[in-house]
């Protein structure tokens, strides 16, 4: 059965929920956070869920995963199928030309890991890649065309997921995606809207325009999108594994297409790429165990920092306005640290233990004023906010208790817009996630520093935050797209789950966001009452009402006490959650 909320009127559905559910009665105290680990407690008999569940951003992807579970696959096999299907049916959000993070929990030994399939900078990349002759950042060069594309990680991640954790052959788990690519599917209004927004980028690539447009225009309603070149590429991946994408015919077509259009990829770039397993960030919060993404994601570190700071505030805020103020101020300080310290762990030394320590959080919040906003002092440039659908997320739980939370992206909607001829692979524009120039904002308004500067073979910093949350009685699997807002949306989901808010409510509730720069408190309709808006403005906060809803959270909740499993897809999106 499906437990996804209805989508007939998204705006009314979101605003109509009891506002600010994540604030009421939370009680920020009694928080103790620990350092990272890779093994959950396995003491005593292992309880298994009575049902399996999948929540993803597209019904066809959820269907693909369920088909694999029905065929005897586990959650990791289903994750291969869902990832690949989303790459076909949501080309504006993820794809084989992009990357992502898969957070894994293996039930029989409680092994936990983060599979890092984040893109890498080409070996010919350098820190001034997107600067003009005058040393100024040229944003368009980091967002459109093959120069903006990092070396993809999704294919390598799928191979490692299948070979290291699955039980079915890759040819079987990729088969649903191959069918969707070859036989096609009917596009929706979301596809048409995003294609219209990135029309010029898609038109700039002849192969991209031929694949995703009709006569160089946005396809009409009901258009059936067929991608035969992508189907062929998937079949080579299925039969050849890692070498089926990163060597041979596919690699040669990718590199020749990129270089002919002014890119800098080489066959060596592809041959050297490997997905990497990393220790997740693990913490304890009010009796719950939090497991989230490690660098090169900033998600886990910032979640821990914010929760630690909330705990350190004395006296604890009492009114809704005071709680919004406190949450905003902790977000502000965590994102400031993101810019200062975080990057690729293979290239940058990061003081993770210090950054996630409660004593450090107490220092960060020591200048907190319960009556005034703390200005973000670095000079800033206002950047138009992305709509927050340019990534995707899915959550899976199988009947053995294996879990997957995966967030995948090609960065901007439709990525770079560029497709190397004969591949069907839409390339990312993740190079924009580097700090192209210290102190200069990227497409999401994020300002970075030296830790995230461009370097050959380096992975760019990310906000993707696939997360597990676990108590003695409950397991939650969650995540969302949303660019720089991902972390704060996941945070509000965590707070809702811990506070006992029903799953459908913390999926749908209105959200707020602050990321240090630009210095503004963004909020969805219904998140703040008129009185709260007035009071927060008087405190010095610069408020901005978001025109469109943000995020597309996909979550699963397993009540271990009674065996019940629930799943929900965000009413803001067109996803589908199913329990069976």
LUMBA-642075 format. One line per 4 residues: number of its first residue (from 1); their letters; for each residue x, y, z of C-alpha. Coordinates in nm, 3 decimals, decimal comma. Each point is the difference from the previous one (the first is absolute). Last residue first. Layout:
LUMBA-642075
NUM> a> X:Y:Z; ...;
//
This chain:
LUMBA-642075
580> xxxx> 0,455:-0,418:0,087; 0,048:0,367:0,081; -0,001:0,258:-0,278; 0,115:0,358:-0,036;
576> xxxx> -0,046:0,192:-0,326; 0,151:0,323:-0,122; -0,161:0,294:-0,179; 0,133:0,277:0,222;
572> xxxx> -0,121:0,252:0,260; -0,213:-0,272:0,162; 0,328:-0,156:0,125; -0,003:-0,377:-0,028;
568> xxxx> -0,090:-0,216:0,298; 0,074:-0,345:0,135; -0,136:-0,188:0,301; 0,111:-0,331:0,150;
564> xxxx> -0,173:-0,163:0,297; 0,190:-0,269:0,189; -0,169:0,082:0,332; 0,301:0,103:0,209;
560> xxxx> 0,235:0,035:-0,296; -0,198:0,292:-0,139; 0,156:0,051:-0,343; -0,023:0,347:-0,155;
556> xxxx> 0,090:0,059:-0,364; 0,075:0,333:-0,168; 0,019:0,180:-0,333; 0,032:0,380:0,020;
552> xxxx> -0,057:0,212:-0,310; 0,139:0,341:0,087; -0,123:0,356:-0,022; -0,347:0,145:-0,056;
548> xxxx> -0,019:0,289:-0,247; -0,006:0,376:0,058; 0,222:-0,014:0,308; -0,073:0,275:0,249;
544> xxxx> 0,320:0,189:0,083; 0,076:0,137:0,345; 0,297:0,217:0,101; 0,044:-0,063:0,369;
540> xxxx> 0,076:0,301:0,219; -0,199:-0,084:0,313; -0,281:0,226:-0,123; -0,020:-0,216:-0,312;
536> xxxx> -0,036:-0,306:0,221; -0,285:0,165:0,193; -0,192:0,100:-0,313; 0,043:-0,338:-0,164;
532> xxxx> -0,106:-0,169:0,322; -0,315:0,213:0,014; -0,083:-0,076:-0,365; 0,038:-0,373:0,077;
528> xxxx> 0,307:-0,183:-0,125; 0,019:-0,335:-0,183; -0,331:0,042:-0,179; 0,146:0,106:-0,333;
524> xxxx> 0,357:-0,123:-0,018; 0,279:0,185:0,173; 0,336:0,155:-0,084; 0,196:0,178:0,271;
520> xxxx> 0,247:0,226:-0,176; 0,370:0,080:0,021; 0,107:-0,132:-0,340; 0,213:-0,147:0,144;
516> xxxx> -0,029:-0,163:0,343; -0,209:-0,291:-0,136; -0,346:0,065:0,144; -0,306:-0,215:-0,067;
512> xxxx> -0,362:-0,043:0,108; -0,247:-0,278:-0,075; -0,376:-0,057:-0,027; -0,116:-0,345:0,112;
508> xxxx> -0,049:-0,274:-0,260; 0,251:-0,271:0,096; -0,023:0,086:0,369; -0,377:-0,037:-0,022;
504> xxxx> -0,015:-0,327:-0,197; 0,240:-0,162:0,246; -0,202:0,088:0,310; 0,182:0,237:0,241;
500> xxxx> 0,164:-0,198:0,280; 0,255:0,266:0,099; 0,288:-0,211:-0,130; -0,170:-0,029:-0,339;
496> xxxx> -0,070:0,373:-0,022; 0,352:0,096:0,101; 0,147:-0,235:-0,258; -0,227:0,135:-0,274;
492> xxxx> 0,097:0,356:0,094; 0,367:-0,095:-0,028; -0,062:-0,167:-0,337; -0,143:0,330:-0,125;
488> xxxx> 0,292:0,194:0,148; 0,253:-0,224:-0,172; -0,171:-0,002:-0,339; -0,029:0,380:-0,025;
484> xxxx> 0,328:0,039:-0,192; -0,143:-0,194:-0,292; -0,352:-0,129:0,067; -0,021:-0,377:-0,030;
480> xxxx> -0,124:-0,198:0,298; 0,095:-0,261:0,257; -0,146:-0,255:0,236; 0,011:-0,343:0,161;
476> xxxx> -0,160:-0,017:0,346; 0,031:-0,294:0,241; -0,209:-0,027:0,317; -0,013:-0,193:0,328;
472> xxxx> 0,349:0,008:0,151; 0,067:0,320:-0,191; 0,131:0,052:-0,352; 0,046:0,282:-0,250;
468> xxxx> 0,157:-0,070:-0,337; 0,106:0,281:-0,235; 0,075:0,083:-0,365; 0,144:0,353:0,013;
464> xxxx> 0,098:0,156:-0,333; 0,163:0,337:0,074; 0,309:-0,064:-0,213; 0,367:0,100:-0,013;
460> xxxx> 0,177:-0,072:-0,329; 0,211:-0,311:-0,043; 0,362:0,062:-0,101; 0,178:-0,168:-0,293;
456> xxxx> 0,176:0,321:-0,103; -0,074:0,293:0,235; -0,287:0,249:0,028; -0,030:0,177:0,336;
452> xxxx> -0,216:-0,159:0,270; 0,236:0,033:0,296; 0,116:0,337:-0,135; -0,331:0,172:0,062;
448> xxxx> -0,365:-0,024:-0,094; -0,306:0,221:-0,035; -0,331:-0,171:-0,060; -0,258:0,208:-0,188;
444> xxxx> -0,139:-0,305:-0,176; 0,153:0,077:-0,341; 0,341:0,062:0,159; 0,091:0,295:0,221;
440> xxxx> 0,337:0,177:-0,012; 0,204:0,022:0,322; 0,283:-0,219:-0,126; -0,020:-0,047:-0,380;
436> xxxx> -0,118:-0,316:-0,172; -0,105:-0,142:0,335; -0,102:-0,338:-0,129; -0,368:-0,083:-0,043;
432> xxxx> 0,009:0,162:-0,345; 0,212:-0,295:-0,115; -0,319:-0,201:0,055; -0,131:0,084:-0,347;
428> xxxx> -0,114:-0,355:-0,071; 0,008:-0,178:-0,334; -0,302:-0,148:-0,178; 0,099:-0,347:-0,119;
424> xxxx> -0,183:-0,113:-0,317; 0,337:-0,130:-0,118; 0,013:0,045:-0,380; 0,082:0,369:0,012;
420> xxxx> 0,130:0,133:0,332; -0,308:0,156:0,169; 0,028:0,355:0,136; -0,273:0,183:0,190;
416> xxxx> 0,252:0,064:0,277; -0,230:-0,152:0,259; -0,358:-0,046:-0,120; -0,110:0,193:0,310;
412> xxxx> 0,317:0,130:0,169; 0,210:-0,255:0,191; 0,004:-0,343:-0,172; -0,127:-0,156:0,320;
408> xxxx> -0,058:-0,301:0,221; -0,113:-0,045:0,361; -0,023:-0,355:0,129; -0,137:-0,148:0,322;
404> xxxx> 0,031:-0,378:0,004; -0,106:-0,245:0,268; 0,028:-0,375:0,065; -0,256:-0,116:0,256;
400> xxxx> -0,046:-0,348:-0,149; -0,343:0,098:-0,131; 0,147:0,280:-0,210; 0,018:0,373:0,076;
396> xxxx> 0,063:0,257:-0,274; 0,025:0,381:-0,017; 0,031:0,213:-0,314; 0,137:0,345:-0,080;
392> xxxx> 0,032:0,226:-0,302; 0,188:0,311:-0,108; -0,102:0,313:-0,190; -0,335:0,031:0,175;
388> xxxx> 0,101:0,289:0,231; -0,148:0,302:-0,176; 0,336:0,170:-0,022; 0,018:0,330:0,185;
384> xxxx> 0,107:0,310:-0,190; 0,342:0,109:0,128; 0,049:0,311:0,210; 0,368:0,087:0,022;
380> xxxx> 0,165:0,006:0,338; 0,265:0,182:0,200; 0,091:-0,206:0,309; -0,174:0,114:0,319;
376> xxxx> -0,291:-0,235:0,042; -0,187:0,212:0,255; -0,093:-0,166:0,332; -0,374:0,034:0,050;
372> xxxx> -0,116:0,162:0,324; -0,209:-0,086:0,309; 0,136:-0,337:0,109; 0,355:0,120:-0,071;
368> xxxx> 0,238:-0,283:-0,093; 0,361:0,102:0,056; 0,083:-0,330:0,177; -0,159:-0,202:-0,282;
364> xxxx> 0,318:-0,102:-0,178; 0,179:-0,061:0,329; -0,272:-0,234:0,124; 0,019:-0,179:-0,334;
360> xxxx> 0,374:-0,056:0,054; -0,072:-0,151:0,341; -0,265:-0,227:-0,153; 0,258:-0,151:-0,239;
356> xxxx> -0,095:-0,026:-0,370; 0,247:0,260:-0,130; 0,279:-0,133:0,223; -0,035:-0,360:-0,121;
352> xxxx> -0,032:0,119:-0,360; 0,315:0,214:0,003; 0,041:-0,020:-0,379; 0,322:-0,068:-0,190;
348> xxxx> -0,074:0,044:-0,370; 0,072:-0,210:-0,310; -0,136:-0,349:0,066; -0,254:0,142:0,245;
344> xxxx> -0,151:0,214:-0,281; -0,125:0,328:0,149; -0,108:0,162:0,325; 0,170:0,262:0,216;
340> xxxx> -0,092:0,363:-0,057; -0,305:-0,018:-0,226; -0,170:-0,268:0,207; 0,096:0,189:0,316;
336> xxxx> -0,215:0,295:-0,109; -0,277:-0,248:-0,083; 0,004:-0,120:0,361; -0,015:0,354:0,140;
332> xxxx> -0,306:0,105:-0,202; -0,185:-0,325:0,066; 0,050:0,054:0,373; -0,134:0,356:-0,023;
328> xxxx> -0,305:-0,109:-0,198; -0,087:-0,273:0,250; 0,025:0,244:0,289; -0,217:0,260:-0,175;
324> xxxx> -0,258:-0,260:-0,097; -0,005:-0,121:0,362; -0,036:0,354:0,135; -0,292:0,066:-0,235;
320> xxxx> -0,170:-0,324:0,104; 0,030:0,100:0,367; 0,213:-0,173:0,264; 0,365:0,018:-0,099;
316> xxxx> 0,237:-0,198:0,226; 0,191:0,211:0,250; 0,266:-0,074:-0,098; 0,090:-0,108:-0,353;
312> xxxx> 0,239:-0,297:0,000; -0,252:-0,257:-0,120; -0,086:0,203:-0,307; 0,372:0,032:-0,068;
308> xxxx> 0,053:-0,376:0,012; -0,294:-0,061:-0,234; 0,136:0,256:-0,247; 0,353:-0,141:0,009;
304> xxxx> -0,118:-0,358:-0,043; -0,214:0,086:-0,302; 0,288:0,206:-0,142; 0,246:-0,289:0,021;
300> xxxx> -0,244:-0,249:-0,148; -0,091:0,215:-0,298; 0,332:0,146:-0,114; 0,040:-0,276:-0,254;
296> xxxx> 0,355:-0,058:-0,118; -0,009:-0,072:0,287; -0,225:-0,228:0,207; -0,372:-0,067:-0,052;
292> xxxx> -0,227:-0,091:0,288; -0,064:-0,241:0,285; -0,199:0,132:0,299; -0,064:-0,227:0,299;
288> xxxx> -0,297:0,103:0,211; -0,007:0,022:0,381; -0,018:0,379:0,003; 0,263:0,028:-0,276;
284> xxxx> 0,288:-0,246:-0,045; 0,236:0,053:-0,295; 0,151:-0,175:-0,301; 0,167:0,166:-0,302;
280> xxxx> 0,041:-0,271:-0,260; 0,329:-0,182:-0,054; 0,093:0,007:-0,367; -0,022:-0,243:-0,292;
276> xxxx> 0,149:0,131:-0,324; -0,128:-0,018:-0,359; 0,291:-0,020:-0,243; 0,109:0,220:-0,291;
272> xxxx> 0,349:-0,063:-0,139; -0,111:-0,142:-0,336; -0,237:0,293:-0,057; 0,256:0,272:0,057;
268> xxxx> 0,262:-0,200:-0,192; -0,227:-0,005:-0,305; 0,023:0,380:0,006; -0,246:0,277:0,085;
264> xxxx> 0,084:0,364:-0,081; -0,313:0,138:-0,165; -0,018:0,222:-0,310; -0,280:-0,167:-0,196;
260> xxxx> 0,224:-0,246:-0,185; 0,161:-0,086:0,333; -0,328:-0,106:0,161; -0,116:-0,206:-0,297;
256> xxxx> 0,335:-0,178:-0,037; 0,011:-0,071:0,374; -0,351:-0,142:0,030; 0,022:-0,201:-0,321;
252> xxxx> 0,330:-0,156:0,105; -0,130:-0,080:0,345; -0,311:-0,170:-0,139; 0,194:-0,207:-0,253;
248> xxxx> 0,269:-0,131:0,233; 0,065:0,124:0,351; -0,188:0,174:0,282; -0,347:-0,122:-0,096;
244> xxxx> 0,024:-0,372:-0,073; 0,330:-0,007:0,187; -0,189:0,039:0,328; -0,238:-0,285:-0,081;
240> xxxx> 0,033:-0,135:-0,353; -0,337:-0,159:-0,067; -0,222:0,236:0,197; 0,209:0,307:-0,086;
236> xxxx> -0,014:-0,087:-0,371; -0,377:-0,047:0,034; -0,029:0,338:0,169; 0,184:0,171:-0,289;
232> xxxx> -0,233:-0,165:-0,251; -0,306:0,119:0,194; 0,152:0,351:0,014; 0,034:0,002:-0,379;
228> xxxx> -0,361:-0,117:-0,032; -0,146:0,283:0,212; -0,377:0,012:-0,057; -0,213:0,278:0,148;
224> xxxx> -0,368:-0,038:-0,077; -0,157:0,345:-0,035; -0,332:0,026:0,186; 0,021:0,375:0,034;
220> xxxx> 0,215:0,153:-0,273; 0,381:-0,015:0,007; 0,180:0,328:0,079; 0,148:0,130:-0,325;
216> xxxx> 0,306:-0,082:-0,212; -0,212:-0,202:-0,244; -0,111:-0,217:0,291; 0,226:0,022:0,306;
212> xxxx> 0,173:-0,252:0,230; 0,201:-0,230:-0,226; 0,044:0,214:-0,311; 0,074:0,307:0,211;
208> xxxx> 0,262:-0,187:0,201; 0,163:-0,140:-0,314; 0,017:0,348:-0,155; 0,127:0,154:0,328;
204> xxxx> -0,060:0,377:0,026; -0,375:-0,061:-0,029; 0,006:-0,176:0,338; 0,169:0,296:0,170;
200> xxxx> -0,240:0,247:-0,167; -0,306:-0,196:0,110; 0,100:-0,026:0,365; -0,319:0,167:0,137;
196> xxxx> -0,219:-0,150:-0,272; 0,140:-0,344:0,078; -0,085:0,057:0,367; -0,364:0,075:-0,078;
192> xxxx> -0,035:-0,281:-0,253; 0,146:-0,262:0,236; -0,227:0,115:0,282; -0,301:-0,015:-0,233;
188> xxxx> 0,052:-0,371:-0,053; 0,183:-0,209:-0,259; -0,152:-0,319:-0,138; 0,242:-0,292:0,009;
184> xxxx> 0,238:-0,163:-0,246; 0,046:-0,347:-0,145; 0,381:0,019:-0,011; 0,070:0,211:0,308;
180> xxxx> -0,276:-0,152:0,212; 0,104:-0,351:-0,102; 0,364:0,064:0,083; -0,108:0,144:0,335;
176> xxxx> -0,199:-0,314:0,084; 0,294:-0,223:-0,109; 0,261:0,167:0,222; -0,065:-0,238:0,292;
172> xxxx> 0,008:-0,307:-0,225; 0,317:0,088:-0,195; 0,166:0,097:0,328; -0,033:-0,354:0,125;
168> xxxx> -0,205:-0,060:0,317; 0,131:-0,037:0,356; 0,086:0,358:0,083; 0,256:0,133:0,247;
164> xxxx> 0,352:0,010:-0,146; -0,058:-0,081:-0,366; -0,329:0,186:-0,042; 0,092:0,306:0,207;
160> xxxx> 0,347:0,015:-0,155; -0,145:-0,010:-0,352; -0,265:0,255:0,088; 0,254:0,238:0,151;
156> xxxx> 0,224:-0,025:-0,304; -0,293:0,094:-0,227; -0,099:0,292:0,228; 0,347:0,156:0,027;
152> xxxx> 0,024:0,228:-0,303; 0,325:0,194:-0,072; -0,084:0,366:0,064; -0,186:0,207:-0,256;
148> xxxx> 0,019:0,381:-0,035; 0,244:-0,017:-0,292; -0,256:-0,217:-0,180; -0,259:0,274:-0,055;
144> xxxx> -0,196:0,228:0,231; 0,029:0,068:0,374; 0,364:0,081:0,081; 0,053:0,205:-0,318;
140> xxxx> -0,320:0,193:0,072; 0,134:0,122:0,335; 0,304:0,187:-0,141; 0,213:0,076:0,308;
136> xxxx> 0,230:0,299:-0,038; 0,378:-0,025:-0,037; 0,021:0,267:-0,272; 0,074:-0,262:-0,264;
132> xxxx> -0,315:-0,186:0,101; -0,034:-0,242:0,290; -0,172:-0,338:-0,030; 0,305:-0,229:0,000;
128> xxxx> 0,199:0,213:0,247; 0,041:-0,282:0,258; 0,118:-0,254:-0,256; -0,158:-0,287:-0,194;
124> xxxx> 0,214:-0,221:-0,224; -0,048:-0,303:0,225; -0,377:0,034:-0,036; -0,182:0,101:0,319;
120> xxxx> -0,167:-0,292:0,173; -0,370:-0,091:0,028; -0,144:-0,142:0,322; -0,060:-0,374:0,009;
116> xxxx> 0,072:-0,030:0,370; -0,151:-0,314:0,149; -0,069:0,087:0,362; 0,038:-0,292:0,235;
112> xxxx> -0,182:-0,193:0,269; 0,052:-0,361:0,105; -0,273:-0,124:0,233; 0,120:-0,362:-0,046;
108> xxxx> -0,316:-0,159:-0,139; -0,176:0,330:-0,070; 0,225:0,175:-0,251; -0,051:0,377:0,033;
104> xxxx> 0,096:0,211:-0,302; 0,018:0,374:-0,076; 0,028:0,045:-0,377; 0,157:0,331:-0,105;
100> xxxx> -0,017:0,170:-0,338; 0,124:0,035:-0,354; -0,071:0,135:-0,348; 0,023:-0,107:-0,365;
96> xxxx> -0,190:-0,317:0,076; -0,290:0,213:0,112; -0,159:0,233:0,252; -0,255:0,281:0,027;
92> xxxx> -0,086:0,127:-0,351; 0,034:-0,349:-0,145; -0,283:-0,120:0,229; -0,135:-0,302:-0,194;
88> xxxx> 0,331:-0,155:-0,108; 0,227:0,082:0,295; -0,292:-0,074:0,233; -0,015:-0,351:-0,148;
84> xxxx> 0,372:-0,055:0,056; -0,010:0,109:0,363; -0,318:-0,202:0,065; 0,145:-0,318:-0,152;
80> xxxx> 0,333:0,027:0,180; -0,181:0,078:0,326; -0,218:-0,309:-0,049; 0,314:-0,213:-0,011;
76> xxxx> 0,115:0,169:0,322; -0,337:-0,051:0,168; 0,011:-0,373:-0,074; -0,089:-0,183:-0,320;
72> xxxx> -0,231:-0,297:-0,011; -0,196:0,084:-0,316; -0,266:0,183:0,203; 0,271:0,230:0,134;
68> xxxx> 0,110:0,069:-0,358; -0,354:0,084:-0,110; -0,040:0,225:0,303; 0,305:0,200:-0,109;
64> xxxx> -0,129:0,050:-0,354; -0,344:0,102:0,130; 0,156:0,263:0,225; 0,189:0,133:-0,303;
60> xxxx> -0,316:0,009:-0,211; -0,186:0,186:0,275; 0,262:0,278:0,013; 0,165:0,178:0,294;
56> xxxx> 0,054:-0,316:0,201; -0,139:-0,174:0,307; 0,052:-0,375:0,026; -0,130:-0,233:0,270;
52> xxxx> 0,032:-0,360:0,115; -0,235:-0,163:0,249; 0,001:-0,185:0,331; 0,320:0,170:0,104;
48> xxxx> 0,268:-0,220:0,155; 0,107:0,002:0,363; 0,357:-0,112:0,070; 0,037:-0,195:0,321;
44> xxxx> 0,234:0,153:0,260; 0,286:0,241:-0,050; 0,072:0,124:-0,352; 0,080:0,363:0,081;
40> xxxx> 0,080:0,191:-0,318; 0,339:-0,025:-0,164; 0,183:0,263:-0,203; 0,087:0,268:0,251;
36> xxxx> 0,030:0,379:0,013; 0,035:0,207:0,317; -0,263:0,050:0,268; -0,285:0,243:0,062;
32> xxxx> -0,176:0,057:0,331; -0,321:0,204:0,013; -0,206:0,036:0,315; -0,151:0,338:-0,087;
28> xxxx> -0,168:0,118:-0,321; -0,354:-0,045:0,134; -0,219:-0,068:-0,300; -0,332:0,110:0,143;
24> xxxx> -0,107:0,174:-0,319; 0,280:0,077:-0,240; -0,009:-0,274:-0,262; -0,372:0,045:-0,042;
20> xxxx> 0,065:0,352:-0,131; -0,344:0,037:-0,155; -0,273:-0,257:0,046; -0,043:-0,118:-0,356;
16> xxxx> -0,202:0,221:-0,234; 0,301:0,169:-0,153; 0,134:-0,320:-0,150; -0,326:-0,146:-0,125;
12> xxxx> -0,126:0,340:-0,119; 0,309:0,052:-0,212; 0,003:-0,358:-0,125; -0,362:-0,011:-0,115;
8> xxxx> -0,092:-0,341:-0,134; 0,318:-0,161:0,131; -0,125:-0,253:0,257; 0,233:-0,135:0,269;
4> xxxx> 0,195:-0,317:-0,085; -0,102:-0,300:0,211; -0,018:-0,247:-0,284; -0,107:-0,360:0,048;
//
